[in-house]
């Protein structure tokens, strides 16, 4: 089924691959989301803690991005927290 749909899947998204049996791909997607949101929560907590210590948020964020702590969550998610545009409606 994957081979038959591969062209359509490649059109829908930048990355497409077959994980295995039915349900395994869904499990991997859910775990990928779990890892991202865990990193997002940890990044937000670290940012809050440093701000409580008196370090400006933008300065901390720039340091995080340029360090070994950098991640997709820090690079792409934290800016939404900093400018107040984070969409709280996501469940």
N, C-alpha and C positions, 0 to 999 in steps of 0.2 A: 504494500500500500504506500509506503514511504517513497519508493522509487517512482511510482505513478504520479504522486503529488509533489515531487521535489521541485519542479519548475514553479509551481504556484507558491509553494512555501518560500522559495528564494525570492520571489517577487514581493511577498508579504513582509519579509524581514531580512535583515542583513546576514543573520547566521541561522542556519538550519541544519540539523543533524538527527540521526536516528539513534535513540538510546537503547531500545530493545523491545521487550514485550509490551503489550497494552498496559498502561498505567505507570510504567517505569519513567516515561518522559514527564508525566505529570508530577511524580514524586521528585524528580530532579529539579523541575521548575519551582516547586514549592520550597525545596531546600535552598535553592539559589536565592529566592526571595528572603528566606529566613536569614541567610548569611548577610545579604545586603542590609536588611533592616537592623540586624544586630550591630553591624558596623555603623549605621546611621545613628542609632541610639547611643552607642559608645562615643562617637564623635561629638554629638550634641552635649553629652555629659561632660566630656573633656573640655569643650569650649566653655560651658557654663562654669565649670570649676576654675578655669584660668581667669575668666572675667571676674569671678568672686574674689580672686587673688589680686585684682587690680590691673590686669593686662588687657589692653583694648582688643576687642573681638577680631577686628580686621587684621591686626598684627599677629594674633595667635593663628588665625586661619592661614595667612601667608607662610608662617613657619611650618604648620602642619603639611601644607602642600609641598613644600620644598624638602621635607624630611622623609625618613623611612616609614613614617606613619601615614603617608599619602595613600589614598584609596579612591575609588569611584564615589563613595559616600562623602568623603571630605572634599573632593574636587568639584562634584556636581550637585550634591545635596545640601551641604552646609551653606553655600551662597543663598539659597532660598530662606534659610533660617536667619541669615544676617540681614537680608533686605526686607524681611517680613512677608515675603510672597509665598511661603509654604502653604500648600493646600491642605487644610486640616480635615477636609471631608473624606479623605481616603481611609477606608476601613481596612 
